[in-house]
Amino acid sequence: EAGVAQSPRYKIIEKRQSVAFWCNPISGHATLYWYQQILGQGPKLLIQFQNNGVVDDSQLPKDRFSAERLKGVDSTLKIQPAKLEDSAVYLCASSLVGLAHNEQFFGPGTRLTVL
Amino acid sequence: ILNVEQSPQSLHVQEGDSTNFTCSFPSSNFYALHWYRWETAKSPEALFVMTLNGDEKKKGRISATLNTKEGYSYLYIKGSQPEDSATYLCASEKAAGNKLTFGGGTRVLVKP
């Protein structure tokens, strides 16, 4: 079974530039998550989708971050414009619906450096 | 405890030694506690999902215990090997299917 795919793996940009990350979840997983993991901190949930609908985006900085999952499969996360404090690893995860526990499967992440 | 906290933030272990570290979480509205291992440049990998007070789970040389009444879990590594070097994350789940709240992780470096 293929895992969660993410690209790019690394990205370096200058502040005020735009950047986009892509995620392809495990086939059949209806729920998709984007996390931001800043060095020294735990992953923080930015947005959760179920199919193509948003379940939780309460911690997404909507003035600069956007995400979509138009066909309920893969997803993109965009930052426009980027700030220095956006330097982090962006993790995508997916899970099945209806399980007893919210076991999430993670991709390898995209490491973003904003200069 | 209001948030999920892990200690220590990092530790160095000599190869062959055993070690343990802590995850503290809010004991109210507890549903499940997840442990993940995250090796550099790889995907975080699920180790355990724990739900019952007093539960103990084992996977090879790694084991974990759970105390839901006082809100903590210990993860143990017996006879550490260099391949155990990773960041170990714990996450609290407050209801079935609810979002996971992660701790800051414990970064383990095993020295040969």
Chai-1 contact restraints between the chains, C-beta under 6 A:
chainA,res_idxA,chainB,res_idxB,connection_type,confidence,min_distance_angstrom,max_distance_angstrom,comment,restraint_id
A,Q41,B,G104,contact,1.0,0.0,6.0,A-B,restraint_1
A,G42,B,F102,contact,1.0,0.0,6.0,A-B,restraint_2
A,G42,B,G103,contact,1.0,0.0,6.0,A-B,restraint_3
A,G42,B,G104,contact,1.0,0.0,6.0,A-B,restraint_4
A,G42,B,G105,contact,1.0,0.0,6.0,A-B,restraint_5
A,P43,B,F102,contact,1.0,0.0,6.0,A-B,restraint_6
A,L45,B,K99,contact,1.0,0.0,6.0,A-B,restraint_7
A,H101,B,A32,contact,1.0,0.0,6.0,A-B,restraint_8
A,H101,B,V49,contact,1.0,0.0,6.0,A-B,restraint_9
A,N102,B,E93,contact,1.0,0.0,6.0,A-B,restraint_10
A,N102,B,G97,contact,1.0,0.0,6.0,A-B,restraint_11
A,E103,B,A46,contact,1.0,0.0,6.0,A-B,restraint_12
A,F106,B,S43,contact,1.0,0.0,6.0,A-B,restraint_13
A,F106,B,P44,contact,1.0,0.0,6.0,A-B,restraint_14
A,G107,B,S43,contact,1.0,0.0,6.0,A-B,restraint_15
A,P108,B,S43,contact,1.0,0.0,6.0,A-B,restraint_16
